[in-house]
Amino acid sequence: MAFEIQPDCIACGACADACPAGAISMGDAHYEINQDTCIQCGACVDTCPTGAIVEK
């Protein structure tokens, strides 16, 4: 299962800090997940305070 970060991301960085693969970085408007690097572990989902990370 792949994950994506929705526009309601508040750019707090919690997801990037939690990602063991280093697949999350700041984009133009909010954080984004590099699908080629993501290992689909879901660690980012549990740390997002706004629930902006969803299954794609």
PyMOL Python script that loads the backbone (N, CA, C, O; Angstrom):
from pymol import cmd

cmd.read_pdbstr("""\
ATOM      1  N   MET A   1       0.837  -1.179   0.000  1.00  0.00           N
ATOM      2  CA  MET A   1       0.000   0.000   0.000  1.00  0.00           C
ATOM      3  C   MET A   1       0.884   1.244   0.000  1.00  0.00           C
ATOM      4  O   MET A   1       1.859   1.315   0.748  1.00  0.00           O
ATOM      5  N   ALA A   2       0.557   2.187  -0.805  1.00  0.00           N
ATOM      6  CA  ALA A   2       1.319   3.435  -0.890  1.00  0.00           C
ATOM      7  C   ALA A   2       0.592   4.515  -0.094  1.00  0.00           C
ATOM      8  O   ALA A   2      -0.625   4.461   0.084  1.00  0.00           O
ATOM      9  N   PHE A   3       1.344   5.475   0.373  1.00  0.00           N
ATOM     10  CA  PHE A   3       0.780   6.579   1.136  1.00  0.00           C
ATOM     11  C   PHE A   3       1.031   7.888   0.416  1.00  0.00           C
ATOM     12  O   PHE A   3       1.986   8.009  -0.350  1.00  0.00           O
ATOM     13  N   GLU A   4       0.166   8.877   0.665  1.00  0.00           N
ATOM     14  CA  GLU A   4       0.378  10.216   0.144  1.00  0.00           C
ATOM     15  C   GLU A   4      -0.033  11.236   1.191  1.00  0.00           C
ATOM     16  O   GLU A   4      -0.868  10.960   2.052  1.00  0.00           O
ATOM     17  N   ILE A   5       0.557  12.403   1.107  1.00  0.00           N
ATOM     18  CA  ILE A   5       0.268  13.472   2.059  1.00  0.00           C
ATOM     19  C   ILE A   5      -0.690  14.455   1.401  1.00  0.00           C
ATOM     20  O   ILE A   5      -0.402  15.012   0.342  1.00  0.00           O
ATOM     21  N   GLN A   6      -1.824  14.655   2.042  1.00  0.00           N
ATOM     22  CA  GLN A   6      -2.873  15.528   1.534  1.00  0.00           C
ATOM     23  C   GLN A   6      -2.553  17.004   1.800  1.00  0.00           C
ATOM     24  O   GLN A   6      -1.701  17.310   2.635  1.00  0.00           O
ATOM     25  N   PRO A   7      -3.232  17.920   1.095  1.00  0.00           N
ATOM     26  CA  PRO A   7      -2.992  19.356   1.273  1.00  0.00           C
ATOM     27  C   PRO A   7      -3.264  19.905   2.671  1.00  0.00           C
ATOM     28  O   PRO A   7      -2.832  21.017   2.976  1.00  0.00           O
ATOM     29  N   ASP A   8      -3.964  19.166   3.530  1.00  0.00           N
ATOM     30  CA  ASP A   8      -4.200  19.669   4.884  1.00  0.00           C
ATOM     31  C   ASP A   8      -2.987  19.477   5.802  1.00  0.00           C
ATOM     32  O   ASP A   8      -3.086  19.681   7.012  1.00  0.00           O
ATOM     33  N   CYS A   9      -1.850  19.087   5.231  1.00  0.00           N
ATOM     34  CA  CYS A   9      -0.573  19.003   5.954  1.00  0.00           C
ATOM     35  C   CYS A   9      -0.202  20.393   6.477  1.00  0.00           C
ATOM     36  O   CYS A   9      -0.284  21.383   5.750  1.00  0.00           O
ATOM     37  N   ILE A  10       0.206  20.451   7.748  1.00  0.00           N
ATOM     38  CA  ILE A  10       0.587  21.745   8.352  1.00  0.00           C
ATOM     39  C   ILE A  10       2.101  21.943   8.374  1.00  0.00           C
ATOM     40  O   ILE A  10       2.602  22.871   9.009  1.00  0.00           O
ATOM     41  N   ALA A  11       2.829  21.066   7.676  1.00  0.00           N
ATOM     42  CA  ALA A  11       4.285  21.155   7.534  1.00  0.00           C
ATOM     43  C   ALA A  11       5.020  21.196   8.877  1.00  0.00           C
ATOM     44  O   ALA A  11       5.954  21.975   9.065  1.00  0.00           O
ATOM     45  N   CYS A  12       4.580  20.343   9.802  1.00  0.00           N
ATOM     46  CA  CYS A  12       5.217  20.309  11.122  1.00  0.00           C
ATOM     47  C   CYS A  12       6.502  19.486  11.117  1.00  0.00           C
ATOM     48  O   CYS A  12       7.366  19.691  11.970  1.00  0.00           O
ATOM     49  N   GLY A  13       6.640  18.562  10.173  1.00  0.00           N
ATOM     50  CA  GLY A  13       7.843  17.754  10.059  1.00  0.00           C
ATOM     51  C   GLY A  13       7.839  16.467  10.851  1.00  0.00           C
ATOM     52  O   GLY A  13       8.815  15.718  10.806  1.00  0.00           O
ATOM     53  N   ALA A  14       6.762  16.184  11.581  1.00  0.00           N
ATOM     54  CA  ALA A  14       6.703  14.961  12.389  1.00  0.00           C
ATOM     55  C   ALA A  14       6.848  13.716  11.519  1.00  0.00           C
ATOM     56  O   ALA A  14       7.521  12.762  11.911  1.00  0.00           O
ATOM     57  N   CYS A  15       6.237  13.716  10.365  1.00  0.00           N
ATOM     58  CA  CYS A  15       6.297  12.557   9.478  1.00  0.00           C
ATOM     59  C   CYS A  15       7.710  12.319   8.961  1.00  0.00           C
ATOM     60  O   CYS A  15       8.171  11.179   8.904  1.00  0.00           O
ATOM     61  N   ALA A  16       8.392  13.386   8.589  1.00  0.00           N
ATOM     62  CA  ALA A  16       9.761  13.264   8.088  1.00  0.00           C
ATOM     63  C   ALA A  16      10.687  12.722   9.170  1.00  0.00           C
ATOM     64  O   ALA A  16      11.564  11.905   8.889  1.00  0.00           O
ATOM     65  N   ASP A  17      10.495  13.172  10.396  1.00  0.00           N
ATOM     66  CA  ASP A  17      11.304  12.688  11.516  1.00  0.00           C
ATOM     67  C   ASP A  17      11.044  11.206  11.798  1.00  0.00           C
ATOM     68  O   ASP A  17      11.952  10.487  12.217  1.00  0.00           O
ATOM     69  N   ALA A  18       9.824  10.751  11.572  1.00  0.00           N
ATOM     70  CA  ALA A  18       9.446   9.372  11.874  1.00  0.00           C
ATOM     71  C   ALA A  18       9.790   8.388  10.763  1.00  0.00           C
ATOM     72  O   ALA A  18       9.794   7.179  10.994  1.00  0.00           O
ATOM     73  N   CYS A  19      10.074   8.876   9.583  1.00  0.00           N
ATOM     74  CA  CYS A  19      10.298   7.995   8.430  1.00  0.00           C
ATOM     75  C   CYS A  19      11.674   7.329   8.490  1.00  0.00           C
ATOM     76  O   CYS A  19      12.693   8.011   8.388  1.00  0.00           O
ATOM     77  N   PRO A  20      11.713   5.994   8.656  1.00  0.00           N
ATOM     78  CA  PRO A  20      12.995   5.305   8.739  1.00  0.00           C
ATOM     79  C   PRO A  20      13.739   5.235   7.400  1.00  0.00           C
ATOM     80  O   PRO A  20      14.945   4.991   7.373  1.00  0.00           O
ATOM     81  N   ALA A  21      13.029   5.445   6.305  1.00  0.00           N
ATOM     82  CA  ALA A  21      13.645   5.369   4.982  1.00  0.00           C
ATOM     83  C   ALA A  21      14.087   6.734   4.459  1.00  0.00           C
ATOM     84  O   ALA A  21      14.743   6.817   3.421  1.00  0.00           O
ATOM     85  N   GLY A  22      13.732   7.798   5.168  1.00  0.00           N
ATOM     86  CA  GLY A  22      14.077   9.141   4.695  1.00  0.00           C
ATOM     87  C   GLY A  22      13.352   9.516   3.415  1.00  0.00           C
ATOM     88  O   GLY A  22      13.875  10.269   2.594  1.00  0.00           O
ATOM     89  N   ALA A  23      12.152   8.991   3.249  1.00  0.00           N
ATOM     90  CA  ALA A  23      11.387   9.193   2.017  1.00  0.00           C
ATOM     91  C   ALA A  23      10.525  10.450   2.012  1.00  0.00           C
ATOM     92  O   ALA A  23       9.887  10.747   1.003  1.00  0.00           O
ATOM     93  N   ILE A  24      10.492  11.194   3.117  1.00  0.00           N
ATOM     94  CA  ILE A  24       9.611  12.355   3.205  1.00  0.00           C
ATOM     95  C   ILE A  24      10.445  13.628   3.301  1.00  0.00           C
ATOM     96  O   ILE A  24      11.357  13.739   4.121  1.00  0.00           O
ATOM     97  N   SER A  25      10.102  14.589   2.434  1.00  0.00           N
ATOM     98  CA  SER A  25      10.802  15.868   2.442  1.00  0.00           C
ATOM     99  C   SER A  25       9.819  16.990   2.129  1.00  0.00           C
ATOM    100  O   SER A  25       8.715  16.754   1.638  1.00  0.00           O
ATOM    101  N   MET A  26      10.242  18.203   2.420  1.00  0.00           N
ATOM    102  CA  MET A  26       9.382  19.365   2.196  1.00  0.00           C
ATOM    103  C   MET A  26       9.260  19.646   0.709  1.00  0.00           C
ATOM    104  O   MET A  26      10.258  19.731  -0.006  1.00  0.00           O
ATOM    105  N   GLY A  27       8.029  19.789   0.258  1.00  0.00           N
ATOM    106  CA  GLY A  27       7.760  20.148  -1.129  1.00  0.00           C
ATOM    107  C   GLY A  27       7.481  21.639  -1.224  1.00  0.00           C
ATOM    108  O   GLY A  27       7.868  22.395  -0.333  1.00  0.00           O
ATOM    109  N   ASP A  28       6.825  22.070  -2.277  1.00  0.00           N
ATOM    110  CA  ASP A  28       6.510  23.484  -2.469  1.00  0.00           C
ATOM    111  C   ASP A  28       5.527  24.002  -1.422  1.00  0.00           C
ATOM    112  O   ASP A  28       5.716  25.092  -0.881  1.00  0.00           O
ATOM    113  N   ALA A  29       4.482  23.231  -1.134  1.00  0.00           N
ATOM    114  CA  ALA A  29       3.443  23.697  -0.217  1.00  0.00           C
ATOM    115  C   ALA A  29       3.366  22.895   1.072  1.00  0.00           C
ATOM    116  O   ALA A  29       2.961  23.425   2.107  1.00  0.00           O
ATOM    117  N   HIS A  30       3.748  21.633   1.022  1.00  0.00           N
ATOM    118  CA  HIS A  30       3.693  20.750   2.193  1.00  0.00           C
ATOM    119  C   HIS A  30       4.675  19.604   1.983  1.00  0.00           C
ATOM    120  O   HIS A  30       5.316  19.507   0.937  1.00  0.00           O
ATOM    121  N   TYR A  31       4.786  18.740   2.982  1.00  0.00           N
ATOM    122  CA  TYR A  31       5.686  17.591   2.862  1.00  0.00           C
ATOM    123  C   TYR A  31       5.167  16.624   1.810  1.00  0.00           C
ATOM    124  O   TYR A  31       3.963  16.533   1.569  1.00  0.00           O
ATOM    125  N   GLU A  32       6.101  15.896   1.180  1.00  0.00           N
ATOM    126  CA  GLU A  32       5.762  14.941   0.139  1.00  0.00           C
ATOM    127  C   GLU A  32       6.518  13.642   0.367  1.00  0.00           C
ATOM    128  O   GLU A  32       7.607  13.641   0.940  1.00  0.00           O
ATOM    129  N   ILE A  33       5.939  12.541  -0.081  1.00  0.00           N
ATOM    130  CA  ILE A  33       6.559  11.226   0.059  1.00  0.00           C
ATOM    131  C   ILE A  33       7.147  10.808  -1.287  1.00  0.00           C
ATOM    132  O   ILE A  33       6.457  10.810  -2.306  1.00  0.00           O
ATOM    133  N   ASN A  34       8.429  10.451  -1.274  1.00  0.00           N
ATOM    134  CA  ASN A  34       9.076   9.913  -2.469  1.00  0.00           C
ATOM    135  C   ASN A  34       8.680   8.445  -2.565  1.00  0.00           C
ATOM    136  O   ASN A  34       9.135   7.628  -1.764  1.00  0.00           O
ATOM    137  N   GLN A  35       7.844   8.104  -3.529  1.00  0.00           N
ATOM    138  CA  GLN A  35       7.316   6.746  -3.646  1.00  0.00           C
ATOM    139  C   GLN A  35       8.400   5.724  -3.990  1.00  0.00           C
ATOM    140  O   GLN A  35       8.238   4.539  -3.697  1.00  0.00           O
ATOM    141  N   ASP A  36       9.495   6.156  -4.601  1.00  0.00           N
ATOM    142  CA  ASP A  36      10.577   5.241  -4.937  1.00  0.00           C
ATOM    143  C   ASP A  36      11.388   4.841  -3.707  1.00  0.00           C
ATOM    144  O   ASP A  36      12.009   3.778  -3.687  1.00  0.00           O
ATOM    145  N   THR A  37      11.383   5.690  -2.684  1.00  0.00           N
ATOM    146  CA  THR A  37      12.151   5.442  -1.463  1.00  0.00           C
ATOM    147  C   THR A  37      11.290   4.881  -0.341  1.00  0.00           C
ATOM    148  O   THR A  37      11.796   4.178   0.534  1.00  0.00           O
ATOM    149  N   CYS A  38      10.013   5.178  -0.356  1.00  0.00           N
ATOM    150  CA  CYS A  38       9.081   4.762   0.696  1.00  0.00           C
ATOM    151  C   CYS A  38       9.028   3.235   0.808  1.00  0.00           C
ATOM    152  O   CYS A  38       8.932   2.534  -0.199  1.00  0.00           O
ATOM    153  N   ILE A  39       9.093   2.732   2.038  1.00  0.00           N
ATOM    154  CA  ILE A  39       9.026   1.284   2.275  1.00  0.00           C
ATOM    155  C   ILE A  39       7.641   0.850   2.768  1.00  0.00           C
ATOM    156  O   ILE A  39       7.469  -0.288   3.205  1.00  0.00           O
ATOM    157  N   GLN A  40       6.678   1.730   2.699  1.00  0.00           N
ATOM    158  CA  GLN A  40       5.280   1.474   3.076  1.00  0.00           C
ATOM    159  C   GLN A  40       5.123   0.904   4.494  1.00  0.00           C
ATOM    160  O   GLN A  40       4.307   0.010   4.718  1.00  0.00           O
ATOM    161  N   CYS A  41       5.894   1.417   5.432  1.00  0.00           N
ATOM    162  CA  CYS A  41       5.821   0.920   6.811  1.00  0.00           C
ATOM    163  C   CYS A  41       4.678   1.559   7.601  1.00  0.00           C
ATOM    164  O   CYS A  41       4.193   0.969   8.567  1.00  0.00           O
ATOM    165  N   GLY A  42       4.241   2.759   7.203  1.00  0.00           N
ATOM    166  CA  GLY A  42       3.141   3.434   7.878  1.00  0.00           C
ATOM    167  C   GLY A  42       3.531   4.225   9.107  1.00  0.00           C
ATOM    168  O   GLY A  42       2.657   4.758   9.790  1.00  0.00           O
ATOM    169  N   ALA A  43       4.809   4.320   9.410  1.00  0.00           N
ATOM    170  CA  ALA A  43       5.250   5.075  10.589  1.00  0.00           C
ATOM    171  C   ALA A  43       4.807   6.534  10.521  1.00  0.00           C
ATOM    172  O   ALA A  43       4.493   7.131  11.550  1.00  0.00           O
ATOM    173  N   CYS A  44       4.779   7.098   9.352  1.00  0.00           N
ATOM    174  CA  CYS A  44       4.392   8.501   9.176  1.00  0.00           C
ATOM    175  C   CYS A  44       2.928   8.734   9.511  1.00  0.00           C
ATOM    176  O   CYS A  44       2.570   9.780  10.052  1.00  0.00           O
ATOM    177  N   VAL A  45       2.085   7.768   9.191  1.00  0.00           N
ATOM    178  CA  VAL A  45       0.639   7.893   9.423  1.00  0.00           C
ATOM    179  C   VAL A  45       0.351   8.107  10.908  1.00  0.00           C
ATOM    180  O   VAL A  45      -0.464   8.953  11.274  1.00  0.00           O
ATOM    181  N   ASP A  46       1.014   7.349  11.742  1.00  0.00           N
ATOM    182  CA  ASP A  46       0.775   7.415  13.182  1.00  0.00           C
ATOM    183  C   ASP A  46       1.265   8.708  13.821  1.00  0.00           C
ATOM    184  O   ASP A  46       0.792   9.080  14.895  1.00  0.00           O
ATOM    185  N   THR A  47       2.199   9.395  13.184  1.00  0.00           N
ATOM    186  CA  THR A  47       2.763  10.613  13.789  1.00  0.00           C
ATOM    187  C   THR A  47       2.103  11.895  13.294  1.00  0.00           C
ATOM    188  O   THR A  47       2.322  12.956  13.878  1.00  0.00           O
ATOM    189  N   CYS A  48       1.311  11.827  12.247  1.00  0.00           N
ATOM    190  CA  CYS A  48       0.708  13.031  11.671  1.00  0.00           C
ATOM    191  C   CYS A  48      -0.415  13.559  12.565  1.00  0.00           C
ATOM    192  O   CYS A  48      -1.410  12.867  12.780  1.00  0.00           O
ATOM    193  N   PRO A  49      -0.261  14.793  13.093  1.00  0.00           N
ATOM    194  CA  PRO A  49      -1.280  15.329  14.004  1.00  0.00           C
ATOM    195  C   PRO A  49      -2.592  15.724  13.323  1.00  0.00           C
ATOM    196  O   PRO A  49      -3.614  15.867  13.994  1.00  0.00           O
ATOM    197  N   THR A  50      -2.576  15.901  12.014  1.00  0.00           N
ATOM    198  CA  THR A  50      -3.802  16.298  11.303  1.00  0.00           C
ATOM    199  C   THR A  50      -4.436  15.173  10.490  1.00  0.00           C
ATOM    200  O   THR A  50      -5.488  15.370   9.881  1.00  0.00           O
ATOM    201  N   GLY A  51      -3.812  14.003  10.472  1.00  0.00           N
ATOM    202  CA  GLY A  51      -4.346  12.898   9.691  1.00  0.00           C
ATOM    203  C   GLY A  51      -4.231  13.133   8.208  1.00  0.00           C
ATOM    204  O   GLY A  51      -5.044  12.625   7.436  1.00  0.00           O
ATOM    205  N   ALA A  52      -3.225  13.902   7.789  1.00  0.00           N
ATOM    206  CA  ALA A  52      -3.077  14.263   6.380  1.00  0.00           C
ATOM    207  C   ALA A  52      -2.436  13.180   5.528  1.00  0.00           C
ATOM    208  O   ALA A  52      -2.364  13.323   4.307  1.00  0.00           O
ATOM    209  N   ILE A  53      -1.967  12.095   6.149  1.00  0.00           N
ATOM    210  CA  ILE A  53      -1.333  11.026   5.380  1.00  0.00           C
ATOM    211  C   ILE A  53      -2.321   9.877   5.255  1.00  0.00           C
ATOM    212  O   ILE A  53      -2.793   9.321   6.246  1.00  0.00           O
ATOM    213  N   VAL A  54      -2.621   9.535   3.985  1.00  0.00           N
ATOM    214  CA  VAL A  54      -3.623   8.517   3.701  1.00  0.00           C
ATOM    215  C   VAL A  54      -3.087   7.482   2.715  1.00  0.00           C
ATOM    216  O   VAL A  54      -2.105   7.730   2.014  1.00  0.00           O
ATOM    217  N   GLU A  55      -3.740   6.321   2.667  1.00  0.00           N
ATOM    218  CA  GLU A  55      -3.395   5.322   1.677  1.00  0.00           C
ATOM    219  C   GLU A  55      -3.785   5.838   0.303  1.00  0.00           C
ATOM    220  O   GLU A  55      -4.834   6.457   0.128  1.00  0.00           O
ATOM    221  N   LYS A  56      -2.950   5.579  -0.637  1.00  0.00           N
ATOM    222  CA  LYS A  56      -3.163   6.035  -2.008  1.00  0.00           C
ATOM    223  C   LYS A  56      -3.903   4.976  -2.795  1.00  0.00           C
ATOM    224  O   LYS A  56      -4.181   5.168  -3.978  1.00  0.00           O
TER     225      LYS A  56
END
""", "prot")
cmd.dss("prot")
cmd.show_as("cartoon", "prot")
cmd.util.cbc("prot")
cmd.orient("prot")
